Amino acid sequence: MHVNKVYAVFTVARLAKDPGEDEDWLWDVANGMDTEDGVIWVYGIDDQVMAFTDFGIET
């Protein structure tokens, strides 16, 4: 049985706040990444946001 190992994701805004990085710069970097690199989209009712898994943050 396959077990999903992703237990948390971090939004671009959260990552920009924590290390003091520029949110626009993070968006530019993330746009060049694929799902295999640890970037996912989280969909809400009215919006969507890009987020990173732990692996995505390391990448």
N, C-alpha and C positions, 0 to 999 in steps of 0.2 A: 504494500500500500504506500502511495506517495504522500508524503507529509509536506505541506507548504511551510517553509522556514521563515517566511516574512511575517514578523509579528508586529511591526510598526513601520510607518513611513513618516517622512519629514517634508513639509512643504518648502517651496523655494523661499517664501517669506520667512519661515522659521530658521532656515539655514543662514539666510542673510543677516538675521538678528544675532544669532549665536556667535559666529566667528567674526562678525563685523564686516563681512563681504558685501559688495554691492549687489542688490537684487537683480538689476538689469544685466550685470555681468554673469550672474548665475544662470539667468534665462538663456543668454547667448551660448554658454557652455552646454547647458542641458539640451538645447535644440539640436546639437550635433550628436547626442547620445541616443541609443536604442534601448528597448526594453531589456535586452540581454545585459546592458550596462547598468541596470538598476534604476531606470527612470520609469515611472508609471503615471497614469492619469487617474485621478480620483474624481468621480462624478457625483454631484449632489443633485438636488431637485432642480435648482435654478442656475447652478454654476458648475464649473469644473476647475481643477487646479492640478498643476504638475507637482509630483512628489518624488522623493528619492527613498529607496531602501537603504539599509546600512551599506550594502555593496555599492550602491550608486554614490553614496557619499565618499567612499574610499576611491572610487573610480574618478 
